[in-house]
Amino acid sequence: MSQKSVWMKSPLMSKLSSYYKVVSKDEEIVFRLKTTLKMTLIPIASGCIMAGFLYVLLEMNLYFFEANGYQGWQSFKGVYYEFIVGRTLNLVPYIAGFIAVVAITGIYVSDLLLRPFRIIGDYCEKVVNGEDASYDPDFFTDLKLLTTFSELFFLNIHNTKKANRKLEPMDIPAKYTRIHQPVSETAFFLQYFLYILIVSICAYMALYIATVDMHQEIINLAGETLKSSEMMTYFFNRQSEVLQDVLQVVMFGHILLYVALARHLYYKVCGPAFGIFATMRAFLKGNYSSRVHLIGYYYLRTHCRKLNRYLDLMQKELT
């Protein structure tokens, strides 16, 4: 048996394989991982772009020294690359730590997005299992339309069940009857977008400081190793201006990508929130066969199934 076969059949690989199967089948975990990956890829992409551009600038410096016949530029070349490698290796722990912080923020943001649906699902599951349950959503962090109407929905059914009455069609408040499509939840969007914006600014500031600092140290190294001149000073001054322009372009693209990510994540939950709201509204109006059927939002499937089981039970007991 080959060493590879032994490794594949080892207890560690078996545990990893079983864990991967569990994770890949849990759509909610997959959603969290995808959200985290999207948030971490943006600063990584921005960092790679700036690293590539900085490398081009450093190569141009060598060509500049060679073209202008600076004495000792060949010996400087070895010191030059040693410095770049050493400086990069020193930054690796900080880069890894920062990416870890961004990943943690991504997990928290994904949890914030799924929280309103999880609260509804947990409440419905407790009721179906005959446990004491209290529906108490947090209005500051949850989707306003879904949380306010779901509280009205569960309160009405709870009071009907407590009074031992049959469920009758309810007059829906006018502000809810006029809603026929997903609404803009500005407060909810701004809250989780704030976390994304903070990460975006911190990522760019770290990128800016690292790039400018490395470029300045290269200039200082060249000044110490080679004989400085007015031409060298003029060249580096202009190069610094070009670097600042590129950093501004990267900053704009960096923040724009995070804004696009925030909108993308928001549309991942505003549609399902409206779907659940519409189902609850139809149920209160007397359409007791209404159930939640969301196509494409597989990461909410578990919570929607809990709600549907709750609706099945209420239809059986109260109608």
Phi, psi and chi 1 to 4 in degrees:
 res  aa     phi    psi   chi1   chi2   chi3   chi4
   1 MET       -  131.4 -175.6  179.8  -66.3      -
   2 SER   -70.2  161.0   64.6      -      -      -
   3 GLN   -63.5  -34.4 -175.1  176.0    0.1      -
   4 LYS   -63.8  -41.4 -177.3  177.0  178.9 -179.0
   5 SER   -65.6  -39.1  -60.3      -      -      -
   6 VAL   -63.3  -41.4  173.6      -      -      -
   7 TRP   -65.2  -40.6  168.3 -108.7      -      -
   8 MET   -66.8  -27.8  -68.3  -60.6  -67.6      -
   9 LYS   -96.6    6.7  -66.6 -176.7  178.2 -179.3
  10 SER   -69.1  155.8   64.8      -      -      -
  11 PRO   -57.6  -37.0  -24.7   34.0      -      -
  12 LEU   -63.5  -46.3  176.9   60.2      -      -
  13 MET   -66.1  -34.6  -72.8  -58.2  -62.4      -
  14 SER   -65.0  -41.4  -61.0      -      -      -
  15 LYS   -66.1  -43.0  -70.0 -178.7  179.4  178.9
  16 LEU   -63.6  -39.1  -69.5  175.9      -      -
  17 SER   -66.0  -43.3  177.7      -      -      -
  18 SER   -67.2  -37.5   59.8      -      -      -
  19 TYR   -65.5  -40.2  177.9   74.8      -      -
  20 TYR   -63.3  -39.4  173.0   76.6      -      -
  21 LYS   -64.5  -40.7  -69.2  178.8 -179.7  178.4
  22 VAL   -65.3  -45.4  172.0      -      -      -
  23 VAL   -64.5  -43.6  169.9      -      -      -
  24 SER   -66.1  -23.5   61.4      -      -      -
  25 LYS   -89.2  -16.3  -68.4 -179.8  179.5  178.9
  26 ASP   -91.1  102.9 -167.4  -34.1      -      -
  27 GLU   -65.4  -29.7  -68.0  -67.5  -19.1      -
  28 GLU   -68.0  -41.5 -174.2  171.9  -21.9      -
  29 ILE   -65.0  -40.6  -65.0  178.9      -      -
  30 VAL   -61.2  -40.5  172.9      -      -      -
  31 PHE   -61.8  -42.9  173.6   78.2      -      -
  32 ARG   -62.2  -43.9  -66.2  172.9 -173.7  -90.5
  33 LEU   -65.9  -40.4  -66.5  176.9      -      -
  34 LYS   -65.7  -41.6  -74.4 -177.1  177.7  179.7
  35 THR   -62.4  -43.7  -58.4      -      -      -
  36 THR   -63.1  -42.1  -57.5      -      -      -
  37 LEU   -63.8  -41.6 -178.7   62.1      -      -
  38 LYS   -63.0  -39.8  -68.5  170.9 -175.6  176.3
  39 MET   -70.0  -34.3  -72.9 -166.0   63.9      -
  40 THR   -81.7  -26.9   53.7      -      -      -
  41 LEU   -68.7  -30.4  -79.0  179.2      -      -
  42 ILE   -64.6  -52.4  -67.1  176.3      -      -
  43 PRO   -65.3  -32.1   20.4  -32.0      -      -
  44 ILE   -64.5  -43.2  -69.3  174.9      -      -
  45 ALA   -64.2  -43.4      -      -      -      -
  46 SER   -62.8  -41.4  -60.8      -      -      -
  47 GLY   -64.5  -39.6      -      -      -      -
  48 CYS   -65.4  -40.0  -69.9      -      -      -
  49 ILE   -62.4  -46.0  -68.1  173.2      -      -
  50 MET   -68.4  -37.2  -80.3  -47.4  -52.6      -
  51 ALA   -64.0  -40.4      -      -      -      -
  52 GLY   -64.8  -42.9      -      -      -      -
  53 PHE   -67.2  -39.4 -177.4   77.5      -      -
  54 LEU   -64.5  -37.4 -174.1   60.9      -      -
  55 TYR   -63.6  -40.7  177.4   78.7      -      -
  56 VAL   -61.9  -42.5  171.7      -      -      -
  57 LEU   -61.6  -40.9  -76.0 -175.5      -      -
  58 LEU   -67.0  -37.4  -59.5 -177.4      -      -
  59 GLU   -65.4  -39.3  -73.7  -68.3  -54.4      -
  60 MET   -63.3  -33.2  -67.0  -59.7  -64.2      -
  61 ASN   -61.0  -43.1  -69.0  -16.3      -      -
  62 LEU   -63.1  -42.4  -71.2  178.7      -      -
  63 TYR   -64.1  -35.9  -62.4  147.8      -      -
  64 PHE   -64.6  -45.0  171.8   78.1      -      -
  65 PHE   -64.3  -40.1  -61.8  145.3      -      -
  66 GLU   -67.9  -44.5 -179.7 -177.9    4.8      -
  67 ALA   -65.1  -31.9      -      -      -      -
  68 ASN   -96.6    8.4  -71.3  -84.6      -      -
  69 GLY    65.4   35.6      -      -      -      -
  70 TYR   -68.2  129.7  -81.0   92.5      -      -
  71 GLN   -69.6  136.0  -64.8 -178.7   -4.3      -
  72 GLY    84.3    9.6      -      -      -      -
  73 TRP   -68.6  -27.8   76.0  -90.9      -      -
  74 GLN   -70.3  -41.4  -68.9 -179.4  -23.7      -
  75 SER   -69.0  -31.6   59.6      -      -      -
  76 PHE   -65.9  -28.5  169.4   73.8      -      -
  77 LYS   -60.6  -42.6 -175.4  175.9 -178.6  179.2
  78 GLY   -65.3  -43.6      -      -      -      -
  79 VAL   -63.2  -37.0  178.4      -      -      -
  80 TYR   -58.0  -52.3 -168.5   73.3      -      -
  81 TYR   -71.8  -35.0  -76.4  113.4      -      -
  82 GLU   -61.6  -39.9  -73.0 -179.9    7.5      -
  83 PHE   -65.3  -43.7  169.7   79.1      -      -
  84 ILE   -62.3  -45.8  -66.0  173.6      -      -
  85 VAL   -63.5  -46.2  172.6      -      -      -
  86 GLY   -62.9  -42.3      -      -      -      -
  87 ARG   -65.1  -39.6 -168.0   73.9  172.0   84.8
  88 THR   -65.4  -43.3  -57.2      -      -      -
  89 LEU   -63.7  -34.3  -68.4  176.7      -      -
  90 ASN   -66.7  -29.0  -69.8  -25.1      -      -
  91 LEU   -82.9  -16.1  -70.4  174.6      -      -
  92 VAL   -56.6  -47.7  167.9      -      -      -
  93 PRO   -60.4  -38.2  -21.9   33.4      -      -
  94 TYR   -68.1  -39.9  -60.5   99.2      -      -
  95 ILE   -63.6  -44.8  -64.7  173.2      -      -
  96 ALA   -63.0  -41.6      -      -      -      -
  97 GLY   -64.2  -40.1      -      -      -      -
  98 PHE   -67.8  -41.4 -177.5   76.8      -      -
  99 ILE   -62.1  -36.9  -68.8  176.2      -      -
 100 ALA   -63.1  -40.6      -      -      -      -
 101 VAL   -64.4  -42.4  172.2      -      -      -
 102 VAL   -62.5  -40.2  175.1      -      -      -
 103 ALA   -63.9  -41.2      -      -      -      -
 104 ILE   -63.5  -41.4  -67.3  172.4      -      -
 105 THR   -62.7  -38.6  -54.2      -      -      -
 106 GLY   -63.2  -39.3      -      -      -      -
 107 ILE   -64.4  -41.8  -65.7  173.4      -      -
 108 TYR   -65.7  -41.9  177.3   75.2      -      -
 109 VAL   -63.4  -42.1  168.0      -      -      -
 110 SER   -64.3  -37.0   62.1      -      -      -
 111 ASP   -66.6  -37.5 -178.1   74.6      -      -
 112 LEU   -64.4  -37.4 -168.9   65.5      -      -
 113 LEU   -68.5  -37.0  -68.0  168.5      -      -
 114 LEU   -89.1  -11.3  -62.4  177.1      -      -
 115 ARG   -57.5  -46.0 -174.1  175.8 -177.9  -86.0
 116 PRO   -57.7  -38.4  -21.1   32.1      -      -
 117 PHE   -73.9  -35.5  -52.5   96.3      -      -
 118 ARG   -66.9  -38.5 -174.3  174.8   64.4 -109.5
 119 ILE   -62.2  -43.8  -67.9  175.8      -      -
 120 ILE   -63.3  -45.7  -68.1  175.5      -      -
 121 GLY   -62.7  -42.8      -      -      -      -
 122 ASP   -64.5  -40.5  -69.5  -14.8      -      -
 123 TYR   -63.7  -46.5  172.6   79.7      -      -
 124 CYS   -61.8  -39.6  -67.5      -      -      -
 125 GLU   -64.2  -40.8 -175.5  176.5   34.2      -
 126 LYS   -65.0  -41.0  -71.1 -179.1  179.6  179.2
 127 VAL   -64.3  -45.0  173.0      -      -      -
 128 VAL   -62.4  -35.4  170.9      -      -      -
 129 ASN   -83.4    0.5  -66.7  -24.6      -      -
 130 GLY    78.4   19.6      -      -      -      -
 131 GLU   -92.0  160.2  -56.9  174.6   13.7      -
 132 ASP   -69.5  126.9  -69.2  -25.8      -      -
 133 ALA  -135.5  145.4      -      -      -      -
 134 SER  -135.2  123.2  175.0      -      -      -
 135 TYR   -91.9  109.7 -176.4   68.8      -      -
 136 ASP  -136.3   78.1 -173.4   22.1      -      -
 137 PRO   -72.4  153.7   28.0  -34.9      -      -
 138 ASP   -92.1  111.3 -171.8  -18.6      -      -
 139 PHE   -71.1  -18.1  -68.5   96.0      -      -
 140 PHE   -77.9  -33.4 -178.6   70.1      -      -
 141 THR  -103.5  -14.1   58.5      -      -      -
 142 ASP   -99.8  166.5  -68.2  -19.3      -      -
 143 LEU   -66.3  122.6  -63.8  162.0      -      -
 144 LYS   -63.1  -48.7 -175.8  178.1  179.1 -179.1
 145 LEU   -59.7  -47.9  173.2   64.2      -      -
 146 LEU   -66.7  -44.4 -179.3   61.1      -      -
 147 THR   -70.7  -41.5   52.4      -      -      -
 148 THR   -68.0  -43.3   53.7      -      -      -
 149 PHE   -73.9  -36.0 -168.8   80.9      -      -
 150 SER   -65.7  -32.7   58.9      -      -      -
 151 GLU   -66.3  -41.8 -172.6  173.3   34.1      -
 152 LEU   -62.0  -41.3  172.9   66.8      -      -
 153 PHE   -62.7  -53.1  175.3   79.5      -      -
 154 PHE   -68.8  -34.0  -70.0  126.6      -      -
 155 LEU   -66.0  -42.1 -179.2   61.6      -      -
 156 ASN   -63.0  -44.4 -179.5   72.9      -      -
 157 ILE   -68.9  -38.7  -67.2 -178.6      -      -
 158 HIS   -62.8  -44.4  173.3   74.8      -      -
 159 ASN   -66.0  -38.6  -69.5  -22.3      -      -
 160 THR   -63.5  -43.6  -58.7      -      -      -
 161 LYS   -68.0  -39.1 -171.9  175.6 -179.3 -179.0
 162 LYS   -65.9  -37.1 -173.2  176.5 -179.0 -179.0
 163 ALA   -81.7   -0.6      -      -      -      -
 164 ASN    57.9   43.3 -162.2   21.9      -      -
 165 ARG  -111.8  165.8  -65.0 -176.0  -71.0  106.5
 166 LYS   -81.5  148.3  -74.0 -172.1  175.7 -178.4
 167 LEU   -75.8  125.2 -166.6   62.1      -      -
 168 GLU  -116.3  154.0  -62.1  178.6   -5.5      -
 169 PRO   -54.7  138.6  -26.0   34.6      -      -
 170 MET  -108.8  144.7  173.4 -175.5  172.7      -
 171 ASP   -77.5  112.5  -69.4  -29.3      -      -
 172 ILE   -77.9  134.7  -53.5  -62.8      -      -
 173 PRO   -55.0  144.6  -27.5   34.5      -      -
 174 ALA   -59.0  -33.2      -      -      -      -
 175 LYS   -66.3  -20.9   64.8  178.1 -178.7  178.8
 176 TYR   -93.2  -26.3  -65.2  119.1      -      -
 177 THR   -73.0  -21.6   59.3      -      -      -
 178 ARG   -84.5   -3.3  -67.8 -168.1  -65.9  -96.6
 179 ILE   -92.6  118.0  -60.9  174.6      -      -
 180 HIS  -127.6   10.2  -57.9  -71.4      -      -
 181 GLN  -157.9  164.8   60.7 -177.2    1.3      -
 182 PRO   -55.4  137.0  -26.1   34.5      -      -
 183 VAL  -101.5  161.1  -62.7      -      -      -
 184 SER   -83.4  117.1  177.3      -      -      -
 185 GLU   -98.3   80.3  -59.1  -83.2    2.7      -
 186 THR   -61.5  -45.3  -54.3      -      -      -
 187 ALA   -62.1  -44.6      -      -      -      -
 188 PHE   -65.2  -43.1  178.6   77.2      -      -
 189 PHE   -62.3  -45.6  175.6   80.7      -      -
 190 LEU   -65.5  -33.6  -70.3  178.5      -      -
 191 GLN   -66.0  -52.1 -175.1 -169.4   -0.3      -
 192 TYR   -77.3  -24.4   86.2   85.2      -      -
 193 PHE   -67.1  -27.6  175.5   67.6      -      -
 194 LEU   -61.0  -42.5  178.2   63.1      -      -
 195 TYR   -63.2  -42.6  -66.0  102.4      -      -
 196 ILE   -65.3  -40.1  -64.3  178.8      -      -
 197 LEU   -64.7  -41.8 -177.4   62.5      -      -
 198 ILE   -60.5  -44.6  -68.0  173.7      -      -
 199 VAL   -61.8  -41.1  169.9      -      -      -
 200 SER   -61.8  -47.2  173.7      -      -      -
 201 ILE   -65.6  -44.1  -65.8  174.5      -      -
 202 CYS   -63.0  -40.6  -69.1      -      -      -
 203 ALA   -63.6  -43.4      -      -      -      -
 204 TYR   -67.9  -41.4  173.5   74.4      -      -
 205 MET   -61.8  -42.1  -69.0  -57.5  -61.9      -
 206 ALA   -63.8  -41.5      -      -      -      -
 207 LEU   -64.2  -42.6  177.0   64.6      -      -
 208 TYR   -63.5  -48.2  178.6   88.6      -      -
 209 ILE   -63.4  -44.7  -67.3  171.8      -      -
 210 ALA   -63.3  -41.8      -      -      -      -
 211 THR   -68.2  -49.9  -56.6      -      -      -
 212 VAL   -64.2  -40.4  172.7      -      -      -
 213 ASP   -63.9  -44.3 -175.9   58.0      -      -
 214 MET   -65.4  -41.4 -179.8  175.4  -73.1      -
 215 HIS   -63.5  -40.6 -175.6 -104.8      -      -
 216 GLN   -66.8  -38.1 -174.1   59.7   44.7      -
 217 GLU   -67.8  -33.7  -71.0 -174.6    8.1      -
 218 ILE   -64.0  -41.5  -70.5  -66.1      -      -
 219 ILE   -62.5  -44.6  -66.1  175.6      -      -
 220 ASN   -63.5  -39.9  -64.2  -24.2      -      -
 221 LEU   -63.5  -41.8 -178.5   64.6      -      -
 222 ALA   -64.8  -39.7      -      -      -      -
 223 GLY   -65.7  -32.9      -      -      -      -
 224 GLU   -79.8  -32.5  -66.6  172.4    0.3      -
 225 THR   -87.5  -41.9  -52.1      -      -      -
 226 LEU  -105.0  162.0  -56.6  174.3      -      -
 227 LYS   -76.2  117.0 -175.5  178.0  179.6 -179.4
 228 SER   -70.7  152.5 -177.7      -      -      -
 229 SER  -148.3  170.5   65.4      -      -      -
 230 GLU   -64.0  -35.4  -68.4 -175.7    3.8      -
 231 MET   -63.8  -42.9 -177.5 -178.1  -64.5      -
 232 MET   -64.2  -42.8 -179.5 -173.5  -68.3      -
 233 THR   -62.6  -44.8  -57.6      -      -      -
 234 TYR   -62.4  -41.9  177.5   82.3      -      -
 235 PHE   -62.7  -46.2  174.4   76.5      -      -
 236 PHE   -69.9  -33.8  -79.2  129.8      -      -
 237 ASN   -63.2  -46.1  -72.4  -22.8      -      -
 238 ARG   -65.5  -37.0  -67.6  -58.8 -175.5 -173.4
 239 GLN   -65.3  -37.4 -170.7  178.1   80.9      -
 240 SER   -64.1  -37.3  -62.6      -      -      -
 241 GLU   -65.2  -41.4  -66.7  176.1    2.6      -
 242 VAL   -63.3  -41.0  173.4      -      -      -
 243 LEU   -62.2  -40.8 -178.3   61.7      -      -
 244 GLN   -63.7  -40.0  -68.8  -66.8  -27.2      -
 245 ASP   -63.0  -43.1  -67.8  -21.5      -      -
 246 VAL   -65.3  -39.9  172.9      -      -      -
 247 LEU   -61.8  -37.5  -78.7  171.1      -      -
 248 GLN   -66.5  -39.9  -69.7  179.2    8.2      -
 249 VAL   -64.6  -44.0  173.9      -      -      -
 250 VAL   -62.9  -40.0  172.8      -      -      -
 251 MET   -60.7  -45.0  176.2 -168.7   68.4      -
 252 PHE   -62.0  -47.2  177.8   77.3      -      -
 253 GLY   -65.2  -37.4      -      -      -      -
 254 HIS   -61.9  -50.3 -179.3   84.1      -      -
 255 ILE   -68.1  -37.9  -65.0  178.4      -      -
 256 LEU   -61.7  -39.1 -170.1   63.8      -      -
 257 LEU   -65.5  -38.4  -75.9  174.6      -      -
 258 TYR   -68.7  -36.3  -92.8  116.4      -      -
 259 VAL   -63.7  -44.1  171.5      -      -      -
 260 ALA   -62.4  -37.9      -      -      -      -
 261 LEU   -65.0  -40.5  175.0   62.1      -      -
 262 ALA   -61.8  -44.2      -      -      -      -
 263 ARG   -65.4  -40.5  -71.3  178.9   58.7   84.0
 264 HIS   -61.0  -44.8  165.9   72.4      -      -
 265 LEU   -68.5  -35.2  -66.2  176.2      -      -
 266 TYR   -64.0  -41.3  175.6   70.5      -      -
 267 TYR   -69.6  -13.8  -72.8  123.8      -      -
 268 LYS   -72.3  -20.2  -72.5  -77.1 -172.5  178.4
 269 VAL  -120.0  -23.6  -64.6      -      -      -
 270 CYS   -68.7  -36.3   68.1      -      -      -
 271 GLY   -64.6  -51.9      -      -      -      -
 272 PRO   -60.1  -35.9  -24.8   32.9      -      -
 273 ALA   -61.3  -41.9      -      -      -      -
 274 PHE   -67.2  -38.0  173.5   75.7      -      -
 275 GLY   -62.3  -42.8      -      -      -      -
 276 ILE   -68.1  -41.9  -65.9  175.3      -      -
 277 PHE   -58.4  -45.9  157.2   77.0      -      -
 278 ALA   -63.7  -37.5      -      -      -      -
 279 THR   -65.4  -45.7  -59.5      -      -      -
 280 MET   -62.5  -40.9  -69.9  179.7  172.6      -
 281 ARG   -63.2  -43.8 -177.8  176.4   59.6 -176.8
 282 ALA   -64.4  -37.4      -      -      -      -
 283 PHE   -64.5  -43.3 -165.4   90.0      -      -
 284 LEU   -68.1  -29.0  -71.2 -177.4      -      -
 285 LYS   -72.6  -14.2  -76.8 -176.6  175.8 -178.5
 286 GLY   120.4   -4.5      -      -      -      -
 287 ASN   -86.5   80.4 -173.5    2.7      -      -
 288 TYR   -76.4   -3.7  -57.6  121.7      -      -
 289 SER   -93.1    1.4   61.3      -      -      -
 290 SER   -66.0  133.0  -65.8      -      -      -
 291 ARG  -137.4  159.8  -61.4  -64.8 -177.6  -91.8
 292 VAL   -83.2  124.6 -179.6      -      -      -
 293 HIS  -133.2   96.4  -59.6  -71.7      -      -
 294 LEU  -102.0  123.9  -60.5  177.1      -      -
 295 ILE   -99.2  121.7  -59.9  175.6      -      -
 296 GLY    98.7  -17.0      -      -      -      -
 297 TYR  -100.4   65.6  -56.3   99.1      -      -
 298 TYR   -68.4  -24.0  -59.8  109.6      -      -
 299 TYR   -71.1   -8.7   42.8   90.7      -      -
 300 LEU  -108.4    7.0  -61.2  173.9      -      -
 301 ARG   -60.9  -42.0 -178.0 -176.5  -62.1  171.7
 302 THR   -61.8  -45.4  -59.0      -      -      -
 303 HIS   -68.4  -37.2  -52.0  -55.9      -      -
 304 CYS   -68.0  -34.4  -68.6      -      -      -
 305 ARG   -65.3  -39.5  -76.6  174.8  176.2  170.9
 306 LYS   -62.8  -42.0  -66.4  176.5 -178.9  178.4
 307 LEU   -64.8  -41.3  175.2   58.4      -      -
 308 ASN   -65.2  -37.7  -74.8  -20.1      -      -
 309 ARG   -65.4  -36.5  -75.0 -163.4  -68.6  -91.2
 310 TYR   -63.5  -43.6  172.2   85.7      -      -
 311 LEU   -65.2  -37.9  -64.0  177.2      -      -
 312 ASP   -60.0  -44.0  -69.9  -22.0      -      -
 313 LEU   -66.4  -43.1  179.6   62.8      -      -
 314 MET   -67.1  -36.4  -64.8  -57.0  106.3      -
 315 GLN   -65.2  -38.8 -178.0 -177.0   19.0      -
 316 LYS   -70.6  -39.8 -179.6  179.4  178.7 -179.7
 317 GLU   -86.3  -33.5  -68.5 -175.4   -9.8      -
 318 LEU  -112.3   -1.5  -56.9  178.9      -      -
 319 THR  -124.3      -   64.2      -      -      -
